[in-house]
């Protein structure tokens, strides 16, 4: 546990389950002071486990006022924000563009894109003003930012947009020592992805279904920690981590 890590503050959104829970747990173990944010307060406390370096703040990140209050509370409690892991998101409906309803589309955009932008906005404002200045924002994209699955138009569109957000935030933060990077994950073993490796498996572009390999979510948390641990002079701008052998590169 390094002195540098012990002094650093990380905010993790969507920290109550899946990737967010794994990343928060990894960062707590590494000595970061970690703010666990999400809608389910009881589940957040289960992750925090009363650790002195954990702070639970229940937040609906689709509410811009609550987002601002989240970062104000972090500054009030720990004085700064060094890392934001922009993780909260939903898969959205299994629907193509001809079938998706407007309210379904809006819900996915609100959480996957707009909320990520508003969290980055709030984090950047803190990072610009704090002393020493600077910080790091890590956006959770997806391999959908590179290659879509069938019937995933809302999810895929928002994850492509996250790539644009990442580039813009990294550029806008350059003058203030703020770096931004993106991790794109394929088939890590969470509640969301378990269905790909069970039963009939995941829908393929040719209409068939196939069971696909997955990999432990702890490997994702180690990758995010690697990105977070970079010194201010370096940035992992883009990191793709997938299950070995999953149908991502090439056909079939």
Secondary structure, DSSP 4 states (H G I P E B T S, - for coil): --HHHHT-EEEEESTTSHHHHHHHHHHHHHT-EEEEEES-HHHHHHHHTT-TTEEEEE--TTSHHHHHHHHHHHHHHHS---EEEE-------SB-TTT--HHHHHHHHIIIIIHHHHHHHHHHHHHHHSSS--EEEEEE--GGGTSPPTTBHHHHHHHHHHHHHHHHHHHHTGGGTEEEEEEEEESEESTTTGGGGSTT-EE-TTS-EE----EEHHHHHHHHHHHHTS-TT----EEEEE-TT-TTSS--
